[in-house]
Amino acid sequence: MNEKRIHFLSGLPRTGSTLLGSLLNQNPHVYVSPTSPLYPLLNSTNEEFNVLNLQYTFDQKGISDKVYRSLVDAFYPQDREFPIVFDKHRGWPKHVDAIREFIDQEPRIVCTVRPIAEIIASYITLADRDPDNFIDAHLKRDGQEVTNEARAFLLWSFYLKVPYECMIIGLKMHPESLLLIEYDQLAFEPERAMQRVYDFCGMEPFEHNFEDIENSCAEAKDEAWGLKDLHAIRSTVCKTSVDPLEYLPRAAIDYFSQFDLREVSWA
């Protein structure tokens, strides 16, 4: 292993990114972060520079470039223990050009995906077990009745649509920089899914353990996300989702299906 490589883990919520990150972390040469503040920090810094440039006279391009690079190095210095890093955040696919300029000339963003109706059903199963969940709290603040259909459209409009649109931008502008890993492939063909990640990122092969998995990508501040067990995973790779028809009417499932992302669509 020579120079540090920084890759990216992204995708839609409830699609297996915590599982994929935990599997990658089995490799002693790899570090996968929990959801990282690097992306929002870079984004907010860029917005602040744009505001400052309206009033102050300074070399915005030269100084901002140095600041962006120093922020990345503060998170992942060249002398860090792990030569391969995956920074996790759902906003990365939207900013391939920025990654090329400040981090890596060949961006590699691994994105986990899953049918939208399955994602929503997965959220609802967790919400049913957590009376203080953020979904129902949001509906109540808006004066809406708490029903599964209302939950579904709230989740799509406020919590899924933004990362979905980030991925669409990345897939349309830079499809060569994104790899879609479907939840079903990760659950039923984990060896194949991991091989695709390794090939995409140019990493040397590693034999992963799919039956005794440690959740090394758990969020230390998981309660801040407003839903218990949001980033919990099972110790063995398997599919645990329920049939969306148990929670949603067929019309809603048909509506959400138009937004499903699959690898074949972007090959």
C-alpha positions in Angstrom: 0.0 0.0 0.0 1.4 3.4 -1.0 -0.3 6.7 -1.1 -3.6 7.1 0.8 -6.7 6.7 -1.3 -10.0 8.3 -0.2 -13.1 6.7 -1.6 -16.7 7.4 -0.7 -19.7 5.4 0.6 -23.1 6.8 -0.2 -26.6 5.8 -1.4 -30.1 5.9 0.0 -31.0 5.3 3.7 -32.0 1.7 4.8 -30.2 0.1 1.9 -27.3 -1.7 3.5 -24.6 1.0 3.7 -23.9 0.3 7.4 -23.5 -3.4 6.6 -21.3 -2.8 3.6 -19.1 -0.4 5.6 -18.8 -3.0 8.4 -17.8 -5.6 5.9 -15.2 -3.4 4.3 -13.8 -2.6 7.8 -12.9 -6.2 8.2 -10.0 -5.5 5.8 -7.1 -4.3 7.9 -6.1 -1.8 5.2 -9.5 -0.1 5.1 -11.3 2.4 7.3 -14.9 3.2 6.6 -16.4 6.1 8.6 -19.8 6.3 10.1 -21.8 9.1 8.6 -19.1 11.8 8.3 -19.2 15.5 8.8 -16.6 16.1 6.2 -19.0 16.7 3.4 -21.3 19.2 5.2 -18.2 21.0 6.6 -16.8 21.4 3.1 -20.2 22.5 1.8 -20.8 25.1 4.5 -17.2 26.4 4.1 -17.8 26.9 0.4 -21.1 28.8 1.2 -19.2 31.0 3.7 -16.5 31.8 1.2 -19.1 32.9 -1.3 -20.6 35.3 1.3 -17.2 36.7 2.3 -16.3 37.3 -1.4 -19.2 39.8 -1.7 -17.6 42.2 0.8 -14.0 41.3 1.3 -11.1 41.6 -1.2 -8.9 38.5 -1.1 -7.7 35.7 -3.2 -10.8 33.6 -2.8 -9.8 30.8 -5.2 -6.3 30.4 -3.8 -7.2 30.6 -0.1 -10.3 28.5 -0.4 -8.5 25.7 -2.3 -5.9 25.5 0.6 -8.7 25.5 3.2 -10.6 22.7 1.5 -7.5 20.6 1.1 -6.5 21.2 4.8 -10.0 20.1 5.9 -9.7 16.8 4.0 -6.2 16.3 5.4 -7.4 17.0 9.0 -9.8 14.1 8.7 -7.6 11.8 6.7 -3.9 12.7 7.0 -1.4 10.9 4.8 0.2 9.3 7.8 -3.1 7.8 9.0 -3.0 4.1 9.9 -5.3 3.0 7.1 -4.2 3.6 3.5 -7.7 3.2 2.1 -10.5 5.3 3.4 -14.2 5.4 2.6 -15.9 8.6 3.8 -19.6 8.0 4.2 -22.2 10.7 3.4 -25.2 10.8 1.1 -24.3 14.1 -0.5 -21.1 13.0 -2.3 -22.6 11.9 -5.6 -23.7 15.4 -6.3 -20.1 16.7 -6.1 -17.9 14.5 -8.3 -16.2 17.6 -9.8 -15.2 18.9 -6.4 -13.9 15.5 -5.4 -11.8 15.5 -8.6 -10.4 18.9 -7.8 -9.6 18.6 -4.1 -9.4 14.9 -3.2 -8.9 12.4 -6.0 -8.7 12.6 -9.8 -10.6 9.3 -10.1 -13.6 9.5 -7.7 -15.0 6.2 -6.6 -18.4 6.5 -4.9 -20.1 3.3 -3.8 -23.8 3.7 -3.5 -26.2 1.2 -1.9 -29.7 1.2 -3.4 -33.0 -0.6 -2.8 -36.6 -0.2 -4.1 -38.1 2.9 -2.5 -41.2 1.0 -1.2 -38.9 -1.5 0.6 -37.0 1.4 2.2 -40.2 3.0 3.4 -41.5 -0.3 4.8 -38.2 -0.8 6.6 -38.6 2.7 8.2 -42.2 1.9 9.2 -41.2 -1.3 11.0 -38.7 0.7 13.1 -41.2 3.4 13.7 -43.7 0.9 15.0 -41.2 -0.1 17.7 -40.2 3.4 18.7 -43.0 5.6 20.0 -40.7 8.6 19.9 -39.7 8.2 16.3 -39.0 11.3 14.2 -41.5 10.3 11.5 -44.6 10.4 13.6 -43.3 13.5 15.5 -43.0 15.3 12.1 -46.5 14.3 11.1 -47.9 15.5 14.4 -46.1 18.9 14.1 -47.7 19.3 10.7 -51.2 18.4 12.1 -51.4 15.2 10.0 -52.9 11.9 11.0 -50.3 9.2 11.6 -51.0 6.5 9.0 -48.6 4.4 7.1 -49.4 6.1 3.8 -48.8 9.5 5.4 -45.5 8.2 6.8 -44.5 7.0 3.4 -45.1 10.3 1.6 -43.4 12.2 4.4 -40.4 10.0 4.3 -40.1 10.4 0.5 -40.7 14.2 0.4 -38.5 15.2 3.4 -36.0 12.4 4.0 -35.4 10.3 0.8 -35.8 12.7 -2.1 -32.7 14.8 -1.4 -30.2 11.9 -1.3 -32.1 10.4 -4.3 -31.6 13.6 -6.3 -27.9 13.7 -5.3 -27.5 10.2 -6.8 -29.5 11.1 -10.0 -27.2 14.1 -10.5 -24.1 11.9 -10.1 -25.4 9.2 -12.3 -26.4 11.6 -15.1 -23.2 13.7 -15.0 -20.6 11.1 -13.9 -21.9 7.5 -14.2 -18.3 6.2 -14.4 -17.7 7.5 -10.8 -20.6 5.7 -9.1 -21.1 2.1 -8.4 -24.6 0.9 -7.4 -24.8 -2.0 -5.0 -28.3 -3.3 -4.8 -29.5 -4.4 -1.3 -30.6 -7.8 -2.6 -27.2 -8.5 -4.1 -25.5 -7.6 -0.8 -28.0 -9.9 1.1 -28.0 -12.9 -1.3 -24.7 -12.6 -3.1 -22.3 -10.8 -0.7 -19.2 -12.3 -2.2 -20.2 -10.9 -5.6 -21.2 -7.5 -4.2 -17.8 -7.2 -2.4 -15.9 -8.2 -5.5 -17.6 -5.5 -7.5 -16.6 -2.9 -4.9 -13.0 -4.1 -4.9 -12.8 -4.1 -8.7 -14.4 -0.7 -8.9 -12.0 0.8 -6.4 -8.9 -1.0 -7.7 -8.3 -2.8 -4.3 -6.5 -6.0 -3.7 -8.8 -9.0 -3.0 -9.7 -9.8 0.6 -11.6 -12.7 2.1 -14.5 -11.3 4.1 -16.5 -13.0 6.9 -20.2 -13.0 6.3 -21.3 -14.9 9.4 -19.8 -13.1 12.3 -20.1 -9.4 11.5 -19.2 -6.6 13.9 -21.1 -3.4 13.4 -18.0 -1.2 13.1 -19.9 1.6 11.2 -22.5 2.2 13.9 -23.3 5.8 14.7 -22.0 6.7 18.2 -24.7 9.3 18.4 -27.5 7.3 16.9 -30.2 8.8 19.2 -29.7 12.1 17.3 -31.2 10.5 14.2 -34.5 10.1 16.0 -35.2 6.4 15.4 -33.9 3.5 17.5 -31.9 0.8 15.8 -31.6 2.9 12.6 -28.0 1.7 12.0 -28.3 -1.7 13.6 -27.2 -4.7 11.6 -27.4 -8.5 12.0 -24.3 -10.5 12.6 -25.0 -12.6 9.6 -25.6 -11.4 6.1 -29.3 -12.0 5.2 -32.3 -10.1 3.9 -34.7 -9.0 6.7 -37.1 -6.8 4.9 -40.9 -7.3 4.9 -43.3 -7.1 2.0 -44.2 -3.4 1.4 -47.8 -4.6 0.7 -48.2 -5.3 4.4 -47.8 -1.6 5.0 -48.8 0.3 1.9 -51.6 0.2 -0.7 -50.6 -1.0 -4.2 -51.1 2.5 -5.7 -48.5 4.0 -3.3 -46.0 1.2 -4.1 -46.6 1.7 -7.9 -46.0 5.4 -7.4 -42.7 5.0 -5.6 -41.5 2.3 -8.1 -40.8 5.0 -10.7 -37.9 6.2 -8.5 -36.2 2.9 -8.1 -32.6 2.9 -9.0 -31.0 -0.3 -10.4 -27.5 -1.0 -11.7 -28.8 -2.1 -15.1 -30.3 1.3 -15.8 -26.9 3.0 -15.7 -24.6 0.3 -17.1 
